[in-house]
Amino acid sequence: MANPIQFMQQVRSEVGKITWPNRREVLLTTVMVFVMAALTAVFFSLVDWAIRSGVGAILG
């Protein structure tokens, strides 16, 4: 196991290799997450409605 000083030097070296996303990439990814969340919510709402209607028709 490396000593703490060597470890911190290695951490700094690895952090320097990170490529951070630019503003446009972050915005695009955020919008896509909201769109997919909305589509998923609509899908599950429709499935819930269909199951509720089916069970209601069977029991009612």
C-alpha positions in Angstrom: 0.0 0.0 0.0 1.3 3.4 -0.9 1.9 6.1 1.7 -0.6 8.9 1.9 1.5 11.4 0.0 2.0 9.1 -2.9 -1.7 8.3 -2.8 -2.7 12.0 -3.0 -0.3 12.6 -5.9 -1.9 9.7 -7.8 -5.3 11.1 -7.1 -4.3 14.5 -8.4 -2.9 12.8 -11.5 -6.1 10.9 -12.2 -8.3 13.9 -11.5 -6.3 15.8 -14.1 -7.3 13.2 -16.7 -11.1 13.9 -16.3 -12.8 15.5 -19.2 -15.7 17.5 -17.9 -18.8 18.1 -20.0 -19.3 21.5 -21.5 -22.4 23.6 -20.8 -24.3 22.4 -24.0 -23.7 18.7 -23.1 -25.0 19.2 -19.6 -28.1 21.1 -20.8 -28.8 18.5 -23.5 -28.5 15.6 -21.0 -30.7 17.4 -18.5 -33.4 17.9 -21.1 -33.2 14.3 -22.2 -33.6 13.1 -18.6 -36.7 15.3 -18.1 -38.2 14.1 -21.4 -37.6 10.4 -20.6 -39.0 10.9 -17.1 -42.1 12.5 -18.5 -42.5 9.7 -21.1 -42.1 7.1 -18.4 -44.7 8.8 -16.2 -47.2 8.9 -19.1 -46.5 5.2 -20.0 -47.1 4.0 -16.4 -50.1 6.2 -16.0 -51.6 4.6 -19.1 -50.7 1.1 -17.9 -52.3 1.9 -14.5 -55.4 3.2 -16.1 -55.7 0.0 -18.3 -55.2 -2.3 -15.4 -57.7 -0.4 -13.3 -60.2 -0.4 -16.1 -59.7 -4.1 -16.7 -60.1 -5.1 -13.0 -63.1 -2.7 -12.7 -64.7 -4.4 -15.6 -64.1 -7.9 -14.2 -65.2 -7.1 -10.7 -68.0 -4.6 -11.5 
